């Protein structure tokens, strides 16, 4: 009797594994595609942020320029990042600033949120 139970348990286990194997193979494919998509999204945001930073650069804003450059080189400290966020928010809401620069600040804030998962 014990050998019958063992055979039944082994057969059931093999049936489950046989059924689940294609599912797990598909899941590995999904994981790969998600990783590729994440890479593309990261590259997109880096490109957008670099262009927005270029628009925001100005000889009249050396502190902002330094923070943007440190952000682009991924050398920015937590304190500097917080200061950059405050400066970008100020630009974003200042109606006296050109709408293109306000939009660039908004884009930079979105890129920062995406990069640092804020």
DSSP file (Angstrom, degrees, kcal/mol; ACC not computed):
  #  RESIDUE AA STRUCTURE BP1 BP2  ACC     N-H-->O    O-->H-N    N-H-->O    O-->H-N    TCO  KAPPA ALPHA  PHI   PSI    X-CA   Y-CA   Z-CA
    1    1 A X     >        0   0    0      0, 0.0     4,-2.0     0, 0.0     5,-0.2   0.000 360.0 360.0 360.0 -41.1    0.0    0.0    0.0
    2    2 A X  H  >  +     0   0    0      1,-0.2     4,-2.4     2,-0.2     5,-0.2   0.867 360.0  52.8 -62.0 -36.6    2.8    2.4    0.8
    3    3 A X  H  > S+     0   0    0      2,-0.2     4,-2.5     1,-0.2    -1,-0.2   0.857 107.3  52.6 -69.2 -32.3    4.4    1.9   -2.6
    4    4 A X  H  > S+     0   0    0      2,-0.2     4,-2.6     1,-0.2    -2,-0.2   0.914 111.0  46.4 -66.5 -42.2    1.0    2.8   -4.2
    5    5 A X  H  X S+     0   0    0     -4,-2.0     4,-2.9     2,-0.2    -2,-0.2   0.913 113.2  49.5 -64.9 -42.6    0.7    6.0   -2.2
    6    6 A X  H  X S+     0   0    0     -4,-2.4     4,-2.7     2,-0.2    -2,-0.2   0.914 111.9  48.0 -63.2 -43.3    4.3    6.9   -3.1
    7    7 A X  H  X S+     0   0    0     -4,-2.5     4,-2.7     2,-0.2    -2,-0.2   0.918 113.4  48.1 -62.9 -43.2    3.7    6.2   -6.8
    8    8 A X  H  X S+     0   0    0     -4,-2.6     4,-2.5     2,-0.2    -2,-0.2   0.925 113.3  47.2 -62.5 -44.9    0.5    8.3   -6.7
    9    9 A X  H  X S+     0   0    0     -4,-2.9     4,-2.6     2,-0.2    -2,-0.2   0.914 114.3  47.1 -63.7 -43.8    2.3   11.2   -4.9
   10   10 A X  H  X S+     0   0    0     -4,-2.7     4,-2.6     2,-0.2    -2,-0.2   0.916 113.0  48.6 -64.8 -43.3    5.3   11.0   -7.3
   11   11 A X  H  X S+     0   0    0     -4,-2.7     4,-2.1     2,-0.2    -2,-0.2   0.896 112.8  48.2 -62.8 -41.2    2.9   10.9  -10.3
   12   12 A X  H  X S+     0   0    0     -4,-2.5     4,-2.5     2,-0.2    -2,-0.2   0.920 111.8  49.7 -64.8 -44.4    0.9   13.9   -9.0
   13   13 A X  H  X S+     0   0    0     -4,-2.6     4,-2.7     1,-0.2     5,-0.2   0.920 111.4  48.4 -61.7 -44.5    4.1   15.8   -8.3
   14   14 A X  H  X S+     0   0    0     -4,-2.6     4,-2.7     1,-0.2    -1,-0.2   0.876 110.8  51.5 -63.8 -37.3    5.4   15.2  -11.8
   15   15 A X  H  X S+     0   0    0     -4,-2.1     4,-2.0     2,-0.2    -2,-0.2   0.913 111.6  46.9 -65.2 -42.1    2.1   16.2  -13.3
   16   16 A X  H  X S+     0   0    0     -4,-2.5     4,-2.7     2,-0.2    -2,-0.2   0.939 114.5  46.1 -64.6 -47.0    2.1   19.5  -11.3
   17   17 A X  H  X S+     0   0    0     -4,-2.7     4,-2.2     1,-0.2    -2,-0.2   0.910 112.2  51.8 -62.8 -41.8    5.7   20.2  -12.3
   18   18 A X  H  X S+     0   0    0     -4,-2.7     4,-0.6    -5,-0.2    -1,-0.2   0.863 114.1  43.4 -62.8 -36.0    5.0   19.3  -15.9
   19   19 A X  H  X S+     0   0    0     -4,-2.0     4,-0.6    -5,-0.2    -2,-0.2   0.865 116.8  46.0 -75.7 -37.7    2.0   21.7  -15.9
   20   20 A X  H  X S+     0   0    0     -4,-2.7     4,-2.5     1,-0.2     5,-0.3   0.762  94.5  77.1 -79.0 -25.9    3.8   24.5  -14.1
   21   21 A X  H  X S+     0   0    0     -4,-2.2     4,-2.3     1,-0.2     5,-0.2   0.909  94.9  46.9 -56.4 -48.1    7.0   24.4  -16.2
   22   22 A X  H  X S+     0   0    0     -4,-0.6     4,-2.4     1,-0.2    -1,-0.2   0.892 111.2  53.7 -61.8 -36.1    5.6   26.2  -19.2
   23   23 A X  H  X S+     0   0    0     -4,-0.6     4,-2.3     1,-0.2    -2,-0.2   0.942 110.8  44.9 -60.8 -47.9    4.1   28.8  -16.9
   24   24 A X  H  X S+     0   0    0     -4,-2.5     4,-2.0     1,-0.2    -1,-0.2   0.847 110.7  54.3 -67.4 -32.9    7.5   29.5  -15.2
   25   25 A X  H  X S+     0   0    0     -4,-2.3     4,-1.6    -5,-0.3    -1,-0.2   0.913 110.0  47.3 -64.7 -41.6    9.2   29.5  -18.6
   26   26 A X  H  X S+     0   0    0     -4,-2.4     4,-2.3     1,-0.2    -2,-0.2   0.889 108.8  54.8 -64.7 -38.6    6.7   32.2  -19.8
   27   27 A X  H  X S+     0   0    0     -4,-2.3     4,-2.8     1,-0.2    -2,-0.2   0.887 104.5  53.4 -63.3 -38.9    7.3   34.1  -16.5
   28   28 A X  H  X S+     0   0    0     -4,-2.0     4,-2.1     1,-0.2    -1,-0.2   0.895 109.0  50.3 -61.9 -38.2   11.0   34.2  -17.2
   29   29 A X  H  X S+     0   0    0     -4,-1.6     4,-2.2     2,-0.2    -2,-0.2   0.901 110.5  48.8 -64.6 -40.7   10.2   35.7  -20.6
   30   30 A X  H  X S+     0   0    0     -4,-2.3     4,-2.7     2,-0.2    -2,-0.2   0.918 109.5  52.4 -64.3 -43.7    8.0   38.3  -19.0
   31   31 A X  H  X S+     0   0    0     -4,-2.8     4,-2.4     1,-0.2    -2,-0.2   0.905 109.6  49.7 -58.8 -41.8   10.7   39.2  -16.5
   32   32 A X  H  X S+     0   0    0     -4,-2.1     4,-2.2     2,-0.2    -1,-0.2   0.923 111.9  47.4 -63.4 -44.8   13.2   39.6  -19.4
   33   33 A X  H  X S+     0   0    0     -4,-2.2     4,-2.3     2,-0.2    -2,-0.2   0.881 111.3  51.1 -65.9 -37.5   10.8   41.9  -21.3
   34   34 A X  H  X S+     0   0    0     -4,-2.7     4,-2.7     2,-0.2    -1,-0.2   0.922 109.6  50.3 -65.1 -42.9   10.1   43.9  -18.2
   35   35 A X  H  X S+     0   0    0     -4,-2.4     4,-2.0     1,-0.2    -2,-0.2   0.906 111.3  48.9 -61.6 -41.2   13.8   44.4  -17.5
   36   36 A X  H  X S+     0   0    0     -4,-2.2     4,-2.1     2,-0.2    -1,-0.2   0.905 111.6  49.3 -64.1 -41.1   14.3   45.5  -21.1
   37   37 A X  H  X S+     0   0    0     -4,-2.3     4,-2.6     2,-0.2    -2,-0.2   0.907 108.7  52.5 -65.2 -42.1   11.4   48.0  -20.8
   38   38 A X  H  X S+     0   0    0     -4,-2.7     4,-2.6     1,-0.2    -1,-0.2   0.906 108.8  51.1 -59.9 -41.3   12.8   49.4  -17.6
   39   39 A X  H  X S+     0   0    0     -4,-2.0     4,-2.3     2,-0.2    -1,-0.2   0.918 111.0  47.7 -62.0 -43.9   16.1   50.0  -19.3
   40   40 A X  H  X S+     0   0    0     -4,-2.1     4,-2.4     2,-0.2    -2,-0.2   0.899 111.7  49.6 -65.7 -40.5   14.4   51.8  -22.1
   41   41 A X  H  X S+     0   0    0     -4,-2.6     4,-2.6     2,-0.2     5,-0.2   0.919 110.7  50.5 -64.2 -42.9   12.4   53.9  -19.7
   42   42 A X  H  X S+     0   0    0     -4,-2.6     4,-2.3     1,-0.2    -2,-0.2   0.917 111.8  47.5 -61.0 -43.3   15.5   54.8  -17.8
   43   43 A X  H  X S+     0   0    0     -4,-2.3     4,-2.4     2,-0.2    -1,-0.2   0.894 110.8  52.5 -64.8 -39.5   17.3   55.8  -21.0
   44   44 A X  H  X S+     0   0    0     -4,-2.4     4,-2.7     2,-0.2    -2,-0.2   0.955 111.5  45.0 -59.6 -51.1   14.3   57.9  -22.1
   45   45 A X  H  X S+     0   0    0     -4,-2.6     4,-2.9     1,-0.2     5,-0.2   0.867 111.7  53.0 -64.9 -35.9   14.2   59.8  -18.8
   46   46 A X  H  X S+     0   0    0     -4,-2.3     4,-2.4    -5,-0.2    -1,-0.2   0.936 111.9  45.6 -63.5 -44.6   18.0   60.3  -18.8
   47   47 A X  H  X S+     0   0    0     -4,-2.4     4,-2.0     2,-0.2    -2,-0.2   0.929 115.1  46.5 -63.4 -46.1   17.7   61.8  -22.3
   48   48 A X  H  X S+     0   0    0     -4,-2.7     4,-2.5     1,-0.2    -2,-0.2   0.922 113.4  49.1 -62.8 -44.4   14.8   64.0  -21.5
   49   49 A X  H  X S+     0   0    0     -4,-2.9     4,-2.8     1,-0.2    -1,-0.2   0.893 109.0  52.8 -64.4 -39.5   16.4   65.2  -18.3
   50   50 A X  H  X S+     0   0    0     -4,-2.4     4,-1.9    -5,-0.2    -1,-0.2   0.912 112.0  45.2 -62.3 -41.5   19.7   66.0  -20.1
   51   51 A X  H  X S+     0   0    0     -4,-2.0     4,-1.8     2,-0.2    -2,-0.2   0.895 113.4  49.4 -69.4 -39.2   17.8   68.1  -22.6
   52   52 A X  H  X S+     0   0    0     -4,-2.5     4,-1.7     2,-0.2    -2,-0.2   0.908 109.9  51.8 -65.5 -40.6   15.7   69.8  -19.9
   53   53 A X  H  X S+     0   0    0     -4,-2.8     4,-1.3     1,-0.2    -2,-0.2   0.895 106.6  54.2 -62.3 -39.7   18.9   70.6  -18.0
   54   54 A X  H  < S+     0   0    0     -4,-1.9     3,-0.3     1,-0.2    -1,-0.2   0.895 108.0  49.7 -60.9 -39.7   20.5   72.1  -21.1
   55   55 A X  H  < S+     0   0    0     -4,-1.8    -1,-0.2     1,-0.2    -2,-0.2   0.856 110.8  50.1 -65.7 -34.4   17.5   74.4  -21.4
   56   56 A X  H  < S+     0   0    0     -4,-1.7    -1,-0.2    -5,-0.1    -2,-0.2   0.669  84.4 108.4 -81.3 -17.3   17.7   75.5  -17.8
   57   57 A X     <  +     0   0    0     -4,-1.3     2,-0.3    -3,-0.3     5,-0.1  -0.374  42.7 160.4 -63.3 136.4   21.5   76.3  -17.9
   58   58 A X    >   -     0   0    0      3,-0.3     3,-1.7    -2,-0.1     7,-0.2  -0.978  50.5-128.1-156.6 142.8   22.1   80.0  -17.7
   59   59 A X  T 3  S+     0   0    0     -2,-0.3     3,-0.3     1,-0.3    -1,-0.0   0.671 110.9  61.7 -65.1 -13.8   25.1   82.2  -16.8
   60   60 A X  T 3  S+     0   0    0      1,-0.2    -1,-0.3     2,-0.1     2,-0.1   0.504 101.6  51.5 -90.1  -4.7   22.7   84.0  -14.4
   61   61 A X    <>  +     0   0    0     -3,-1.7     4,-2.7     1,-0.1    -3,-0.3  -0.506  57.9 157.8-130.5  65.7   22.1   80.8  -12.3
   62   62 A X  H  > S+     0   0    0     -3,-0.3     4,-2.3     1,-0.2     5,-0.2   0.846  76.7  51.8 -62.2 -34.5   25.5   79.4  -11.3
   63   63 A X  H  > S+     0   0    0      2,-0.2     4,-2.2     1,-0.2    -1,-0.2   0.946 112.6  45.1 -67.1 -46.6   24.1   77.5   -8.3
   64   64 A X  H  > S+     0   0    0      1,-0.2     4,-2.8     2,-0.2     5,-0.2   0.919 112.4  52.8 -60.7 -43.7   21.4   75.9  -10.4
   65   65 A X  H  X S+     0   0    0     -4,-2.7     4,-2.5    -7,-0.2    -1,-0.2   0.919 108.6  49.4 -58.8 -44.7   23.9   75.0  -13.1
   66   66 A X  H  X S+     0   0    0     -4,-2.3     4,-2.2     1,-0.2    -1,-0.2   0.913 112.8  47.2 -62.7 -42.6   26.2   73.3  -10.7
   67   67 A X  H  X S+     0   0    0     -4,-2.2     4,-2.4     2,-0.2    -2,-0.2   0.901 111.6  50.6 -66.7 -40.6   23.4   71.2   -9.2
   68   68 A X  H  X S+     0   0    0     -4,-2.8     4,-2.6     2,-0.2    -2,-0.2   0.915 111.0  49.1 -62.4 -42.4   22.1   70.3  -12.7
   69   69 A X  H  X S+     0   0    0     -4,-2.5     4,-2.0     2,-0.2    -2,-0.2   0.907 111.2  48.8 -64.4 -41.7   25.6   69.2  -13.7
   70   70 A X  H  <>S+     0   0    0     -4,-2.2     5,-3.1     2,-0.2     6,-0.7   0.884 111.6  50.7 -65.4 -37.6   26.1   67.1  -10.5
   71   71 A X  H ><5S+     0   0    0     -4,-2.4     3,-1.3     3,-0.2    -2,-0.2   0.938 109.5  50.2 -62.6 -46.4   22.7   65.5  -11.2
   72   72 A X  H 3<5S+     0   0    0     -4,-2.6    -2,-0.2     1,-0.3    -1,-0.2   0.851 112.7  46.1 -62.9 -34.8   23.6   64.7  -14.8
   73   73 A X  T 3<5S-     0   0    0     -4,-2.0    -1,-0.3    -5,-0.2    -2,-0.2   0.452 111.7-122.9 -84.9  -0.3   26.9   63.1  -13.6
   74   74 A X  T < 5S+     0   0    0     -3,-1.3    -3,-0.2    -4,-0.3    -2,-0.1   0.873  82.0 116.3  57.4  40.9   25.0   61.2  -10.9
   75   75 A X      < +     0   0    0     -5,-3.1     2,-0.3    -6,-0.2    -4,-0.2   0.182  36.3 127.5-116.2  12.5   27.2   62.8   -8.3
   76   76 A X        -     0   0    0     -6,-0.7     2,-0.1    -5,-0.1    -9,-0.0  -0.528  51.8-136.8 -81.3 135.4   24.6   64.8   -6.5
   77   77 A X     >  -     0   0    0     -2,-0.3     4,-2.7     1,-0.1     5,-0.2  -0.332  27.3-105.2 -80.6 169.1   24.2   64.4   -2.7
   78   78 A X  H  > S+     0   0    0      2,-0.2     4,-2.3     1,-0.2     5,-0.2   0.917 122.4  48.5 -61.4 -43.8   20.9   64.1   -0.9
   79   79 A X  H  > S+     0   0    0      2,-0.2     4,-2.1     1,-0.2    -1,-0.2   0.914 112.7  47.8 -63.6 -42.6   21.1   67.7    0.4
   80   80 A X  H  > S+     0   0    0      2,-0.2     4,-2.8     1,-0.2    -2,-0.2   0.894 109.9  53.2 -65.0 -39.0   22.0   69.0   -3.1
   81   81 A X  H  X S+     0   0    0     -4,-2.7     4,-2.5     1,-0.2    -2,-0.2   0.916 108.6  49.5 -62.9 -42.3   19.2   67.0   -4.6
   82   82 A X  H  X S+     0   0    0     -4,-2.3     4,-2.1     2,-0.2    -1,-0.2   0.902 111.8  48.8 -62.8 -40.2   16.7   68.5   -2.2
   83   83 A X  H  X S+     0   0    0     -4,-2.1     4,-2.4     2,-0.2    -2,-0.2   0.907 110.7  50.7 -65.7 -41.1   18.0   72.0   -3.0
   84   84 A X  H  X S+     0   0    0     -4,-2.8     4,-2.8     2,-0.2     5,-0.2   0.918 109.0  51.5 -61.9 -43.6   17.7   71.3   -6.7
   85   85 A X  H  X S+     0   0    0     -4,-2.5     4,-2.5     1,-0.2    -2,-0.2   0.921 110.2  48.7 -59.9 -44.5   14.1   70.1   -6.2
   86   86 A X  H  X S+     0   0    0     -4,-2.1     4,-2.2     2,-0.2    -1,-0.2   0.927 112.8  47.9 -61.5 -44.9   13.3   73.3   -4.4
   87   87 A X  H  X S+     0   0    0     -4,-2.4     4,-2.1     1,-0.2    -2,-0.2   0.908 112.5  48.5 -63.6 -42.0   14.9   75.4   -7.1
   88   88 A X  H  X S+     0   0    0     -4,-2.8     4,-2.7     2,-0.2    -1,-0.2   0.887 110.4  51.1 -66.8 -38.6   13.1   73.5   -9.9
   89   89 A X  H  X S+     0   0    0     -4,-2.5     4,-1.5    -5,-0.2    -1,-0.2   0.894 108.6  52.6 -64.7 -38.6    9.7   73.8   -8.1
   90   90 A X  H  X S+     0   0    0     -4,-2.2     4,-0.8    -5,-0.2    -2,-0.2   0.922 112.4  44.6 -61.8 -43.3   10.3   77.6   -7.7
   91   91 A X  H >< S+     0   0    0     -4,-2.1     3,-0.8     1,-0.2    -2,-0.2   0.919 108.8  58.2 -64.7 -43.6   11.0   77.9  -11.5
   92   92 A X  H 3< S+     0   0    0     -4,-2.7    -1,-0.2     1,-0.2    -2,-0.2   0.815 114.5  35.2 -58.3 -34.2    8.0   75.6  -12.3
   93   93 A X  H 3< S+     0   0    0     -4,-1.5     2,-0.9    -3,-0.2    -1,-0.2   0.478  87.8 107.4-102.9  -3.0    5.5   77.9  -10.5
   94   94 A X    X<  -     0   0    0     -4,-0.8     3,-1.8    -3,-0.8     8,-0.1  -0.665  50.2-165.6 -82.9 105.2    7.0   81.3  -11.3
   95   95 A X  T 3  S+     0   0    0     -2,-0.9    -1,-0.2     1,-0.3     4,-0.1   0.650  84.2  66.1 -65.5 -15.3    4.7   82.9  -13.9
   96   96 A X  T 3  S+     0   0    0      2,-0.1     2,-0.3    -3,-0.0    -1,-0.3   0.613  87.4  85.4 -82.1 -10.6    7.4   85.6  -14.7
   97   97 A X  S <  S-     0   0    0     -3,-1.8     5,-0.1    -6,-0.2     0, 0.0  -0.688  98.0 -88.4 -92.5 144.3    9.7   82.9  -16.1
   98   98 A X     >  -     0   0    0     -2,-0.3     4,-2.1     1,-0.1     3,-0.4  -0.153  33.4-126.2 -49.1 138.0    9.4   81.7  -19.7
   99   99 A X  H  > S+     0   0    0      1,-0.2     4,-2.4     2,-0.2     5,-0.2   0.815 108.9  58.4 -62.3 -31.1    6.9   78.9  -20.1
  100  100 A X  H  > S+     0   0    0      2,-0.2     4,-2.2     1,-0.2    -1,-0.2   0.898 107.9  45.7 -64.6 -40.2    9.5   76.7  -21.9
  101  101 A X  H  > S+     0   0    0     -3,-0.4     4,-2.3     2,-0.2    -2,-0.2   0.869 111.2  52.6 -70.5 -36.0   11.8   77.0  -18.8
  102  102 A X  H  X S+     0   0    0     -4,-2.1     4,-2.1     2,-0.2    -2,-0.2   0.913 110.6  48.1 -63.8 -40.8    8.9   76.2  -16.5
  103  103 A X  H  X S+     0   0    0     -4,-2.4     4,-2.6     2,-0.2    -2,-0.2   0.911 109.5  52.5 -64.7 -41.8    8.2   73.1  -18.6
  104  104 A X  H  X S+     0   0    0     -4,-2.2     4,-2.5     1,-0.2    -2,-0.2   0.897 109.0  50.3 -60.7 -40.2   11.8   72.1  -18.5
  105  105 A X  H  X S+     0   0    0     -4,-2.3     4,-2.4     2,-0.2    -1,-0.2   0.911 110.1  50.3 -63.5 -41.7   11.8   72.4  -14.7
  106  106 A X  H  X S+     0   0    0     -4,-2.1     4,-2.1     2,-0.2    -2,-0.2   0.908 110.6  49.0 -62.2 -42.4    8.6   70.3  -14.6
  107  107 A X  H  X S+     0   0    0     -4,-2.6     4,-2.5     2,-0.2    -2,-0.2   0.913 110.0  51.6 -63.4 -43.4   10.3   67.6  -16.8
  108  108 A X  H  X S+     0   0    0     -4,-2.5     4,-2.6     1,-0.2    -2,-0.2   0.915 108.4  51.5 -60.3 -42.8   13.4   67.7  -14.6
  109  109 A X  H  X S+     0   0    0     -4,-2.4     4,-2.4     1,-0.2    -1,-0.2   0.906 110.5  48.6 -61.5 -41.0   11.2   67.1  -11.5
  110  110 A X  H  X S+     0   0    0     -4,-2.1     4,-2.3     2,-0.2    -1,-0.2   0.907 111.3  49.9 -64.2 -41.5    9.5   64.2  -13.2
  111  111 A X  H  X S+     0   0    0     -4,-2.5     4,-2.8     2,-0.2     5,-0.2   0.894 110.5  50.1 -64.5 -39.8   12.9   62.7  -14.1
  112  112 A X  H  X S+     0   0    0     -4,-2.6     4,-2.8     2,-0.2     6,-0.2   0.927 109.9  50.5 -63.8 -44.7   14.2   63.1  -10.6
  113  113 A X  H  X>S+     0   0    0     -4,-2.4     5,-1.2     1,-0.2     4,-0.8   0.911 113.7  45.8 -59.0 -42.6   11.1   61.4   -9.2
  114  114 A X  H  <5S+     0   0    0     -4,-2.3     3,-0.3     3,-0.2    -2,-0.2   0.927 115.8  44.4 -68.0 -45.3   11.6   58.5  -11.7
  115  115 A X  H  <5S+     0   0    0     -4,-2.8    -2,-0.2     1,-0.2    -1,-0.2   0.910 125.7  31.2 -66.7 -42.8   15.3   58.1  -11.0
  116  116 A X  H  <5S-     0   0    0     -4,-2.8    -1,-0.2    -5,-0.2    -2,-0.2   0.334 102.0-126.8-101.9   6.7   15.1   58.4   -7.2
  117  117 A X  T  <5       0   0    0     -4,-0.8    -3,-0.2    -3,-0.3    -4,-0.1   0.903 360.0 360.0  49.1  50.6   11.6   56.8   -6.9
  118  118 A X      <       0   0    0     -5,-1.2    -1,-0.1    -6,-0.2    -4,-0.1   0.439 360.0 360.0 -84.2 360.0   10.3   59.8   -4.9
